[in-house]
């Protein structure tokens, strides 16, 4: 698993198994076949393509846009969740 703990400027595409403990100062798009564990912060939107999988334990300051992937939320989403998601009772959305 690729792990990033620093600050990433701008929008990124996630194409492999990855974990973020830092900050993405932009949006993140998780591509089909990829897995993304967010323990840090995405400052804008998190887009999840069909066939992708995401575990949100950190913070998404924008929206989560699920285009047919698997989304699990145990952290904070400051925007809204578009599409299906498994939301933990301890998660904060909105």
N, C-alpha and C positions, 0 to 999 in steps of 0.2 A: 504494500500500500504506500502510495506517495503521500507524505505528510508535509504540510506547509505551516509554519508558525509565524511568519512575518506579515508584512503588509503588501498587498498586491494592488497596484493602481490600474483602474480601468476594468472593462468587462472581460470575462474569461469564459472559455469553453472547457468543460471537464469531460475527458474522453476515456479515463481509466479509473481504477479504484483509487480514491483520494480522500484525505482527511485534512480539514482546515482547522487549526487552532488559533489562527491570526485573524486578519481583516482583509476582505475584498472591498475596495473602495469603488464599487460599480456593481453590475449585475453578474450573475453566474448562470450559465446554461449547462445542464447536465445532459450529455448526449446518450443516445440509445446504447445499452450495454454497459454503461458506466455506473459506478456506485460512489456516492459522495456522503461523507459523514461531516456535518457542520458542527463543530464545537466552538467556533469563533463567531464572526459577524460578517454578514453580507449586507452592504449599505443600501443596495437597491433591490431589484427583483431576483427571485430564484426561479428559473424555468426548468422544468423536468420533462424531457421528451419521453415518448412511448418507449418502453423497454429499459428505462433508467430507474435507479433506486436511490432514495435520499433519506437519511436520518438527520433531523434537525434537533440538535441538543443545545445549540447556541441561539443567535438572534438573526432574524431577517427583518431589516428595516423597511422593506418594500412588501410586495405581494409574492405569494407562491403561486405559480401558474403551472398546473399539472396537465400536461398534454397526453396523458395515458400511462405514466410511470407509476411507481410505488412511492408514496410519501408518508413518512412517519414523523410526527411533530411532538417533541417533549420539551421544547424550549419556548422561544418567544417569536411571534410573527406580528409585527406592528401594523401591517396592512391586512389584506384578506387572502383567503385561500380559494383559488379558482380550480375546481375539479376535485376528485375524491382524495381524501387524506385520512390517515389514522391519527387522531389527535388525543394525546394523553390527558388525563384529568388534571394534571399539574401544569399543562401547557397554557400559555397566554396568547390569545389571538385577538387582534384588533386594537 
